[in-house]
């Protein structure tokens, strides 16, 4: 369940879908956004998960099942979560870009900017039977989602 080494085109596409909006966000952060006071343990866990996810999604080629493989459902679900993630960013960039616009649920998903890509990566790891990506996504989720939930708790549920 490790996977086959090689360059993953799907991994490159997923990373572009993840990083392009994040790079755009750097110049369009929500008014009042303040990362100070983030939980340092969660921050380390998030960074470890980011490095592991990035490496494993790019160097394993087993995503997208071949033939009539029953795993195609995992890939379709993963892709759907990435597309919803793109929709979240479209909503954010079209909004007044306040903190609530950044953190509010999207299609019922809490902290969607953190949750959606983690779920997509997890499902992609299941699809490709790449255990290291599954573990990486879980580690990333603990840190990344935890940090975002901390931001909401710090600023109040209705006014993050």
N, C-alpha and C positions, 0 to 999 in steps of 0.2 A: 504494500500500500504506500510505497514511497513515490513512485512515478518514474517516468522516463525523462532523462535529461535532454534538453534542447531548447531552442528559443520558441516561446509560445506567442503566436500571433494574437490569440484571444487574450492572453495576459497583457500584451502591449495595448490592445484596445481598451481593456478594463482600466489599466493604469492611466491612459489618456482621459477616459471618462471620469476618473477620480481626480486627476491632477489639474486638468484645464480649469474647471470651476474653482478649485482651491487657489490656483494662482490668480484668477480674476478676483477672488474674495479678498486677497491681500490688499488690494487697492480700494475695496468696497466693503470694509468691515462695518458691522452695525455700530451705530452711534452708542457710545457708552460701553463698548466691549472692553473688558479688562481681564486678562488671563492671570493677573497676580493672585497669589493665594491658592493656586491649584494644588491639589494633593500630590506631593512629590512621589509617593509610591505609585500612584496611578499614572503619573507622568512617565516614570521609568517603564512601567508595564506597557503603556501605550507605545512608547518608542521602540521597545523590543518587538512588540507585535507588528509595528509598521515595517521595520527592517525585515522581519521574517516573512510577512505577507508579500512585500515587494519582491524579495528574492524568490520565494517559492512560486509566485504567480507568473514570474517571467522565465524561470529556468526549467519548468516541467511542461511537457507538451501534451499531456493526456486529457486536456479539456476538450469537450465536444465529442460525444460518443460516436463510434463508427457504426454504420449499418443500422440494423433494427434493435440496437442495444436499448434496454429498458431505462438506461440512465439519462436519456434525452430530456426527461421531465425535470431532472435536477438542473440541467443546463438552462432550460427555458425559464425555470423559476429564478435562477440566478440572474439571467439576463433581464428578466422583468424587474427585479429589485434594482438593478443598475439603471434601467430606464426610468423607474420611479425616482431614483436619486437625481437623475438629470432634471426631471420635472420639479423636484424640490428646489433645485438651484434656479431654475427659470422663475419659479414663484418668488424666491428670495430676491433675485436681481431686478424683478419688476416691482417689488414692494418699496416702501419708503426706507427699507433697510434698517429698521430698529431692532433691538435685541429680541423682541417677541417674534418678529418676522424670521429671525435666524433660528430660534429654538422651538417655535410652535409646531405641533404635530402636522404631518402631511399625510393625507389619506389614512388617518388613524394611527400612523406610526409615530411614537414618541421620539423626541430628539432625532429627527430623520437624517440630519447631516452626519450623524455618527452611526446610527443604527442601520440604515439601508446598505451602505457599502460593506459593513461587517457581515450582514446576512448574505449579501451577494457573494462575498469571498468564501464564506462557509459553505454555501451551496455549490459553488464552483469546485471547491475541494472535494466535496462528496461526489460530485459528478465525475471528476477525474480520478477519484480514488487516490488522492494525494493527501495522505495523513498529515504531512507537515503543514500544508495550507489550512487544513481544518483546525489544527492546534494553533497555528498562527492567528487565524481569524478569532478564535476564542480569546487568546491573549490580548489581541488588539481590542476586541469588544469590551473586555473587562476594564482596560485602561481608558479607551476613547469614550465609550458610553458613560463610564463612571465619572470622567472629568466633566462631560457636558451636563450630566444630572447634577453634579456639584455646583455648576454655574447657576442652574435653575434654582436649586435650594438656597444658594447664597443670596440671590436677588429676589426671591419670592416667586411662587408658582405662576401668577398672572402677570408679573412684570419682571421678567428675568434680567 
